[in-house]
Each structure stands twice: as structure tokens, then as C-alpha cells.
Amino acid sequence: QRLGGRFTMGLLALALLLVVLEFILHRHGEVAAEDFPLFPALFGFAAFLFIVQVGKWLRMMIMRDEDYYDD
């Protein structure tokens, strides 16, 4: 297997281990919502989606034509 394949398998194994540990170990969150199972993963994914969407909106607002400086 290539190095990339081994690296991907290692990441998948780590992710699986963390999901299993999520249900075994208890995290002590600051607020009650943080005690919900898989909260960090869901929150991180929602933040990722938000950042990508804001980036799309910013691109539409700021983007100029290719010949903007030629005029």
C-alpha cells in the first residue's frame, strides 16, 4: 500500500477509536449542550459549513471582473 493509503487508514482508525471513547468516557462540559454525545464533532462540522457559506457570500460581494483594472 502507498503511504497515503496507510495514512488514511490510520486516520480512520483514530476516528473510530475516538467515537468509541466518546461513549465510554465522560467529558465535563461548561454547558449542558456539551454533554451531548458527539457534540464536538457536530459543532465543528456546523462551524465548517458556516465558514464555507460565509466565504461564498463574501466572494459574491467582493469579486470583480477580470478586466477590472484595465478600465
C-alpha positions as a Markdown table, in Angstrom:
| # | Residue | x | y | z |
|---|---|---|---|---|
| 1 | Gln | 0.0 | 0.0 | 0.0 |
| 2 | Arg | 1.1 | 3.5 | -0.6 |
| 3 | Leu | 1.9 | 5.9 | 2.2 |
| 4 | Gly | -1.3 | 7.8 | 1.6 |
| 5 | Gly | -3.4 | 4.7 | 2.0 |
| 6 | Arg | -1.7 | 3.9 | 5.3 |
| 7 | Phe | -2.2 | 7.4 | 6.5 |
| 8 | Thr | -5.9 | 7.3 | 5.6 |
| 9 | Met | -6.3 | 4.0 | 7.4 |
| 10 | Gly | -4.6 | 5.4 | 10.4 |
| 11 | Leu | -6.9 | 8.5 | 10.4 |
| 12 | Leu | -9.9 | 6.2 | 10.1 |
| 13 | Ala | -8.7 | 4.0 | 12.9 |
| 14 | Leu | -8.2 | 7.1 | 15.1 |
| 15 | Ala | -11.6 | 8.4 | 14.3 |
| 16 | Leu | -13.2 | 5.1 | 15.1 |
| 17 | Leu | -11.3 | 5.0 | 18.4 |
| 18 | Leu | -12.5 | 8.5 | 19.3 |
| 19 | Val | -16.1 | 7.6 | 18.5 |
| 20 | Val | -15.9 | 4.5 | 20.8 |
| 21 | Leu | -14.2 | 6.6 | 23.6 |
| 22 | Glu | -16.9 | 9.2 | 23.2 |
| 23 | Phe | -19.5 | 6.7 | 24.6 |
| 24 | Ile | -17.1 | 5.3 | 27.2 |
| 25 | Leu | -15.5 | 8.3 | 28.8 |
| 26 | His | -17.4 | 11.3 | 30.3 |
| 27 | Arg | -16.5 | 14.8 | 29.2 |
| 28 | His | -17.1 | 17.6 | 31.6 |
| 29 | Gly | -18.6 | 20.4 | 29.5 |
| 30 | Glu | -19.1 | 24.0 | 30.6 |
| 31 | Val | -22.7 | 24.0 | 29.5 |
| 32 | Ala | -25.3 | 21.2 | 29.3 |
| 33 | Ala | -25.2 | 21.0 | 25.5 |
| 34 | Glu | -21.5 | 19.9 | 25.6 |
| 35 | Asp | -22.5 | 16.7 | 27.4 |
| 36 | Phe | -24.5 | 15.6 | 24.3 |
| 37 | Pro | -22.8 | 12.6 | 22.6 |
| 38 | Leu | -20.6 | 13.7 | 19.6 |
| 39 | Phe | -21.1 | 17.4 | 20.3 |
| 40 | Pro | -17.6 | 18.5 | 19.4 |
| 41 | Ala | -17.8 | 16.7 | 16.0 |
| 42 | Leu | -21.3 | 18.1 | 15.2 |
| 43 | Phe | -20.3 | 21.6 | 16.4 |
| 44 | Gly | -17.1 | 21.5 | 14.3 |
| 45 | Phe | -19.0 | 20.3 | 11.2 |
| 46 | Ala | -21.6 | 23.1 | 11.6 |
| 47 | Ala | -18.8 | 25.7 | 12.0 |
| 48 | Phe | -17.2 | 24.4 | 8.9 |
| 49 | Leu | -20.4 | 24.7 | 6.9 |
| 50 | Phe | -21.0 | 28.2 | 8.2 |
| 51 | Ile | -17.4 | 29.3 | 7.3 |
| 52 | Val | -17.8 | 27.9 | 3.8 |
| 53 | Gln | -21.1 | 29.6 | 3.2 |
| 54 | Val | -19.9 | 32.9 | 4.5 |
| 55 | Gly | -16.9 | 32.6 | 2.2 |
| 56 | Lys | -19.2 | 32.0 | -0.8 |
| 57 | Trp | -21.2 | 35.1 | 0.2 |
| 58 | Leu | -18.1 | 37.2 | 0.6 |
| 59 | Arg | -16.8 | 36.0 | -2.8 |
| 60 | Met | -20.1 | 37.2 | -4.5 |
| 61 | Met | -19.9 | 40.6 | -2.7 |
| 62 | Ile | -16.2 | 41.3 | -3.3 |
| 63 | Met | -15.4 | 39.6 | -6.6 |
| 64 | Arg | -14.6 | 41.9 | -9.6 |
| 65 | Asp | -14.5 | 41.2 | -13.3 |
| 66 | Glu | -11.2 | 40.0 | -14.8 |
| 67 | Asp | -10.6 | 43.3 | -16.6 |
| 68 | Tyr | -11.5 | 45.5 | -13.5 |
| 69 | Tyr | -8.1 | 47.3 | -13.5 |
| 70 | Asp | -8.0 | 47.7 | -17.3 |
| 71 | Asp | -10.8 | 50.1 | -17.4 |
